[in-house]
Amino acid sequence: MAACMIEDRLAQRFETLTPSERLLAGHLTRHYPVAGLGSMPQLAREAGVSTPTVLRLVQKLGFRGYPEFQTQLRAEVEARLESPLSKHARWTHGVPQTHILNRFADAVLTNLSVTLGRIDHAEFDACAAMLADPARRVFVTGGRITHALADYLVTQLGIVRPGVTLMQGVSNAWPPALLDLRAGDVLIVFDIRRYESTILQLAELAVERGAEIVLITDPWVSPIAAHARFRFSAQIEVPSAWDSSVALLVLVETLLAAVQERDWPQTEARMRRLEDLYDRASLFRRGGGGAGGGRRGGAD
């Protein structure tokens, strides 16, 4: 059987499912992968369907039965929890005899293709519209590694629109930020394997305050997905001890471009005011790149 994430199979076959199977598929997706790790009767009970429905669905996904389905699911969970050392050991065993630059580039290009292929365009547009809404404030947070992406997004999105705040991942910084969180505000969360319990707790607290969650995660999907209004999964594996952030960064920059385009006249006026402030502060050297009246990000 071709190696394919169970969640991808659910998405690919969703339109062919019966109403009860769709109910089950929705439950599995919302609580992926935990929902499928229990017994078949337990899954049926939690999803509100019959056990024959569970069996029919796993067979439609390409498995001979529930045990084979769970074997695949457990393998995906193990992949989530791989440490950098174990990842490196797997990649260095039997790799092609080509230069690391070529192997790495091939993996990154595949990651980009798979990531973009997973995105639902209507969902992406709806997320961009929400992020462009001036009535909503936007908060952004990330984990031990992804905090750099969160910082980058805040720097750039804060040029495009007002009301953008970086929320520190340490728990003692949450109460002041959460204190003024309003219903309808947005929390963008970066969370890739190995998922961080503190980030999950922050997302749960934000949801309690009425925030909308945008989750940027990996193919194995952070538990925060259960609370997210929008979720985007980036492919991150490369021949390295570390996961790649390239596809994650492409998602970030594409979202930035989409938000910028939704209300360009206001964004352009805001950027011109910022450039004027930069000039008055003599922050950048003149010459070389040109002042430029085009749509520049402003993060030189």
N, C-alpha and C positions, 0 to 999 in steps of 0.2 A: 504494500500500500504506500502510495506517495506520501512523503512527509509533508503534512499540512496541519496547521494549528486547528484544533477542534472549533475554536471560535470563528475562524475563517470559514470552515465548512458550514457552520450554522448560518452565517451571513449569506453564503453562496446558494444555499438550498432553501432559504426562508420562504420565498415566494411559492415553493412547491408543497409546503406543509399544510396539513389540515389545521383548523382553528385550535384544536386541543394541543397539537404538536407545536403550533406557534406560541401558545401560552407557555409550554414547557421550554421552548427555545429562548423565549424572553427571560424566563426565570434563570436559566443557565447563564445567559449573557450578563444579566445584572449582577449575578453572584458568582461570576467566573473567577477561578476554577473551583472554589470551595464547594459549591452546590453539588457538583458531580462526584465528590469524594466519599459521600456516604452511601448507604445501601440503596438499592433500587426502590423499595417501598418508601424509604425516607424521602428520596427525591420526589417521588410521585406525590406524596402527602404535602410536602412543602410547596410544590408547584401547583397543587390543586388539580391534578390529573390522575389517570389510572396507571397502574404498572404496565399494562399492555401498551399504553401510549409511550412510555419511556422506552420500552423495547423497540417499538416501531421507529422511534426517532433515531436511536443509536444505529439501527440497521440502515436507515436512510443516509446517515452520515458516513457509511462505508464500513461499519464494524460488524463482526459476526454476532456479537452479543455484548451485554453490559460489562462483563469482566475485561474484554479487549478494549472497550471504551475507557474504562478506568485505568488500564495499563498505560494507554497513551496519555491520559490526563495526568497521571502521576509523573510520567517522564517530563511533561511540560512544567510541572511544579518544581521538579529537580533542576530543570534548566534555569528557572527563575532564581534559584538560590545558589547558583554556582559562584564560587569565589574567583577572584582574578587568577590565582595560581592554578586552580583546576581548569579554568578556561584556557590558559596558556598551554597546559599539558595536552589538552585535546587538539588545539590548533597546530602544535608543533609535531604531532605524530602523523606521518604520511602526507605532509603538505606537498603540493606541486613544486617541482624544482625550478621555480621562476623567482625573480627578484621580489623582495617584499613590497617595493613600490607598486609593481604590477598586481600582485595579489591583493594588496590593500585597496588599490583603486577599483579593482573588479568588485570587491565586496561592497565598497561604498556606493558604486553605481547601482548595484543590485538592490542595496538598501533603499536608495532613493526611488527606484522604480516600484518596488513593493509598497513602500510607504505611500506614495502618491496614488497608487492603484487602489488603496484601501479607503481613500477619503470619499465620503459622500458629498457631492458638490453643494447640494441644498443645505446640508448640515453645516458645511464650512461657511457658506454665505450667511446663514442665520447667526452663526457665532460671530462673524465679523461685524454684522449689524448690531449685535448686542454690545460688542466692545467699542463700537463707534458712538453709542448712545451717550450724549453728554449728561443725561440725568443719572447715569450709573457711574459710581466710582469703581476703579479697577485696582485690585490688590494682587500682588504676584509673589509667589514663594517657590522655593526649590529645596532640594536635599543636599547631601554632602558634596556631590559632584555637580548636580544640576543648578545649584544656586548661581553659578556663573551665567547660565542661560537666563535665569530669572532676572538677574541684574542687567543683562544686556537688553532684555525685552522692556524693562522699566525705563532704561535710558532712552530708548528709541520711541516707545509708545508715548512717553511723557513729552516728547517734542510734537507728536501728532495731535495729542489731545490733553486737556488738563485732567487732574484728579487721578493720577496713577501713582501708586505707592508700593515700594518693595517691603514685604513683610518678612522679617528675619525668621530663620528656622528655629531659633532657640525659644523655648517655651516662655521664658520670662519677658519676652518682647510681645507676646500675643495679647495680654489683657488690654494694654493701651490701644492697640490697633482694633481689637474686637469691640471695644467699648463704643466706638462711634460707627460701627458697621451698620448700614441700613438695609432693610429688605430690598432686594433688587440689585444691590451692589454685586460685583463680580470678583471671585477669587480664582486666579489662574494658578494651577499647581503643576509643577514638574515632579514626576515621581517614577523612576525606573528601578529595575531590580538592583540591589536588594532593597525592597520597599521599607521606608522608614516609619516606624510607629508614631513618632511625634508629628510627622506631616499628616498622617491619617487623622490623628486627634485634632489637629488644627482645622482640617477640612470639616470634620464633624461639628466642631464648635461654630464654624462659619455658617454651615447649613442651618443650625439651630437659630442663628440670627437672621435667617432669611436670605443668605447670599446664594448666588448662582455659581456653580463650580464648573470651570473649564479645566479638564485634565489632559495633560500632554504626557504620554506614558510610552511603554514598549509593547511588543506583541503579546507578552504574557499578562499584561494589564494589572496595574496597581489596584489594590482593594478600594481605593478612593472612587473607582468607577461606579460603585453602588450609589454614590452621592452626586455624580456628575451630570449636569445637563448636556454638556458636550464633551466628547472624548476623542482624542486623536492618538493613534498608536504608530510609533515610528520604529522601523527596523534598525537595530543597533549593533548586530554582531559583525565583527571584523576579525581578521587573523592577528589578534593581539590579546594580551592579558586584560585589556580594558575595553569596555563597550564604546562604540563610536557615537559622537554627538552630531555628526554631519546632518543626518536626516531630521533630527530634532531642530537644528538650527534652520534648516530649510522651511520647516513648518512655521517657526517663529517669524522668519522674514517674509514669508508669504502672507501670514496673518497681518503683519505690519503693513504690507503693501495694500492688502484688501481694505483695511481700516482707513488708510490714508486716502484711497480712491473714493470712498463713500461720501466724503465731504471735503473735496480738495480745496475749494476757495477758502474755507475757514482754516484748514490746515496750512495752506500756503501763507495766509496772513500771519498765522501764529509763528511759522518758521521765519518769516521776514523780520518779525519783531525780535526773535531770538538772535538772528544774524546781526541785527543792529546793536543788540546788547553785547554780543561778542566783539564787534568792532569798537564799541566805546570802551570796553574793558581791555582792548589790545591783546586779546587772548591768543589769536593766531597770527602768524607771519603772513604778510601779503605777498602775492606773486606766486608763480608756479602753477597752482591748480585753477586759478581764476575764480572770481566771485561766484559766477553762475547763477542764473535765475531759474534753473530747472528744479526738478523734484529731488533734492538731495536730502539724505537722512540727517545731516547735521552733526553726526557723531564722528568727527574727524580723528 
